[in-house]
Amino acid sequence: ACWQSTLSPPGSFLRGDADADGRITISDPVATLNFLFLGGAALRCDDGADADDDGQLTIADPINTLGYLFLGTSVPRAPGASFPWFDPTPDTLGCRS
């Protein structure tokens, strides 16, 4: 038997989901670019925005997300892009509830 929940625990995220809306879309790299370069609103999930999982928010993160969305590059690192979960890589980034 296998049980799968449709609820995500607090603090879980999808890699690349910067706006923490539960899906990876064009709005995610746009939100990251807005935050990084235009002084836009704080991201709801810094860990989700860290698409390359290097523990930092840089221009490489929205580029990686755009590559995943439109160029068929590899699926984002764990927790991936399908099922929200926790970051297996220790860093100082997190998600707001």
C-alpha positions as a Markdown table, in Angstrom:
| # | Residue | x | y | z |
|---|---|---|---|---|
| 1 | Ala | 0.0 | 0.0 | 0.0 |
| 2 | Cys | 1.1 | 3.5 | -0.7 |
| 3 | Trp | -0.2 | 6.7 | 0.8 |
| 4 | Gln | 0.3 | 10.1 | -0.9 |
| 5 | Ser | -0.8 | 13.4 | 0.7 |
| 6 | Thr | -2.0 | 16.4 | -1.2 |
| 7 | Leu | -1.0 | 18.7 | 1.7 |
| 8 | Ser | 2.5 | 20.1 | 2.0 |
| 9 | Pro | 4.1 | 20.5 | 5.4 |
| 10 | Pro | 5.0 | 24.0 | 6.5 |
| 11 | Gly | 8.5 | 24.9 | 5.2 |
| 12 | Ser | 8.4 | 22.6 | 2.2 |
| 13 | Phe | 8.8 | 23.9 | -1.3 |
| 14 | Leu | 9.4 | 23.1 | -5.0 |
| 15 | Arg | 12.8 | 24.1 | -6.3 |
| 16 | Gly | 12.3 | 27.0 | -8.7 |
| 17 | Asp | 8.9 | 28.1 | -7.1 |
| 18 | Ala | 10.0 | 31.6 | -5.9 |
| 19 | Asp | 6.5 | 32.9 | -5.3 |
| 20 | Ala | 5.5 | 29.7 | -3.4 |
| 21 | Asp | 2.2 | 29.2 | -5.2 |
| 22 | Gly | 2.8 | 25.5 | -5.6 |
| 23 | Arg | 3.8 | 25.4 | -9.3 |
| 24 | Ile | 6.7 | 26.5 | -11.4 |
| 25 | Thr | 5.7 | 29.1 | -14.0 |
| 26 | Ile | 7.1 | 32.2 | -15.7 |
| 27 | Ser | 6.1 | 34.2 | -12.7 |
| 28 | Asp | 8.8 | 32.6 | -10.6 |
| 29 | Pro | 11.9 | 33.8 | -12.5 |
| 30 | Val | 10.2 | 37.2 | -13.1 |
| 31 | Ala | 9.6 | 37.5 | -9.3 |
| 32 | Thr | 13.3 | 36.6 | -8.6 |
| 33 | Leu | 14.6 | 39.1 | -11.2 |
| 34 | Asn | 12.3 | 41.8 | -9.8 |
| 35 | Phe | 13.6 | 41.1 | -6.3 |
| 36 | Leu | 17.3 | 40.9 | -7.3 |
| 37 | Phe | 17.5 | 43.9 | -9.7 |
| 38 | Leu | 14.4 | 46.2 | -9.2 |
| 39 | Gly | 14.0 | 46.2 | -5.5 |
| 40 | Gly | 10.8 | 44.3 | -5.7 |
| 41 | Ala | 8.9 | 42.6 | -2.9 |
| 42 | Ala | 10.6 | 40.0 | -0.8 |
| 43 | Leu | 10.2 | 36.5 | -2.2 |
| 44 | Arg | 7.8 | 34.1 | -0.4 |
| 45 | Cys | 10.3 | 31.3 | -0.7 |
| 46 | Asp | 14.0 | 32.1 | -1.0 |
| 47 | Asp | 14.9 | 28.4 | -0.9 |
| 48 | Gly | 12.5 | 27.8 | -3.8 |
| 49 | Ala | 14.0 | 30.7 | -5.8 |
| 50 | Asp | 17.5 | 29.1 | -5.3 |
| 51 | Ala | 17.0 | 27.1 | -8.5 |
| 52 | Asp | 20.6 | 25.9 | -8.7 |
| 53 | Asp | 20.7 | 25.0 | -4.9 |
| 54 | Asp | 24.0 | 26.8 | -4.2 |
| 55 | Gly | 22.6 | 28.6 | -1.1 |
| 56 | Gln | 22.6 | 32.0 | -2.8 |
| 57 | Leu | 20.2 | 34.1 | -4.8 |
| 58 | Thr | 21.9 | 35.2 | -8.0 |
| 59 | Ile | 21.1 | 35.7 | -11.7 |
| 60 | Ala | 21.9 | 32.0 | -12.2 |
| 61 | Asp | 18.7 | 31.1 | -10.4 |
| 62 | Pro | 16.1 | 32.6 | -12.8 |
| 63 | Ile | 18.2 | 31.5 | -15.7 |
| 64 | Asn | 18.1 | 27.9 | -14.4 |
| 65 | Thr | 14.3 | 28.1 | -13.9 |
| 66 | Leu | 13.8 | 29.5 | -17.4 |
| 67 | Gly | 15.9 | 26.7 | -18.8 |
| 68 | Tyr | 13.8 | 24.2 | -17.1 |
| 69 | Leu | 10.6 | 25.8 | -18.3 |
| 70 | Phe | 11.4 | 26.5 | -21.9 |
| 71 | Leu | 14.6 | 24.6 | -22.9 |
| 72 | Gly | 14.0 | 21.2 | -21.4 |
| 73 | Thr | 17.1 | 21.4 | -19.2 |
| 74 | Ser | 17.3 | 19.0 | -16.3 |
| 75 | Val | 14.7 | 18.9 | -13.5 |
| 76 | Pro | 15.6 | 21.1 | -10.6 |
| 77 | Arg | 17.6 | 19.5 | -7.7 |
| 78 | Ala | 15.8 | 18.0 | -4.7 |
| 79 | Pro | 13.1 | 18.5 | -3.7 |
| 80 | Gly | 12.5 | 18.9 | -7.4 |
| 81 | Ala | 9.6 | 20.3 | -9.3 |
| 82 | Ser | 6.8 | 17.8 | -8.7 |
| 83 | Phe | 6.3 | 17.3 | -4.9 |
| 84 | Pro | 7.0 | 19.9 | -2.3 |
| 85 | Trp | 9.4 | 18.8 | 0.4 |
| 86 | Phe | 12.3 | 20.1 | 2.5 |
| 87 | Asp | 15.7 | 21.1 | 1.4 |
| 88 | Pro | 18.2 | 18.3 | 1.8 |
| 89 | Thr | 21.1 | 20.8 | 1.4 |
| 90 | Pro | 22.0 | 22.9 | 4.4 |
| 91 | Asp | 22.0 | 26.7 | 3.8 |
| 92 | Thr | 20.6 | 29.9 | 5.3 |
| 93 | Leu | 17.7 | 30.2 | 2.9 |
| 94 | Gly | 14.1 | 29.4 | 3.9 |
| 95 | Cys | 10.4 | 29.9 | 3.1 |
| 96 | Arg | 7.8 | 32.2 | 4.8 |
| 97 | Ser | 4.5 | 30.7 | 5.6 |
